[in-house]
Amino acid sequence: ITVNGDSKTDTVDSSFGRCPYFLIYETENESFKFIANPYQDSQTSVGASVASLAVEMNAEAVISANPGPKAFNILKDANIKIYHAPANTKIRSVISAFEKNELNQLEEYIPYQG
């Protein structure tokens, strides 16, 4: 989950590639950890780098407000499910919605609407 801080009380960040943190959530045991985004301040191909990181980490799904087209294609090609969560939504709400299968799974890239 692309998030704007390293606390359970934080929210989904509006950016995919430049979000400050990732929340790695394990559905099997409900554990989680926050990872600082190593690409946040990179100059180019930030979204693609973050998507490649998700592939390397064997992610099964990504939840974000705004994966760009390159990132979207990398994730889809790796068979990683992509879910939309509105920016500024509380992390706990997003996890709850995910567990209830209430998040929209994105099948095709949709440009960010703000």
Helices and strands as residue ranges (DSSP letters): E 2-3, E 21-26, E 31-36, H 46-56, E 61-64, H 69-77, E 81-84, H 91-99, E 104-105
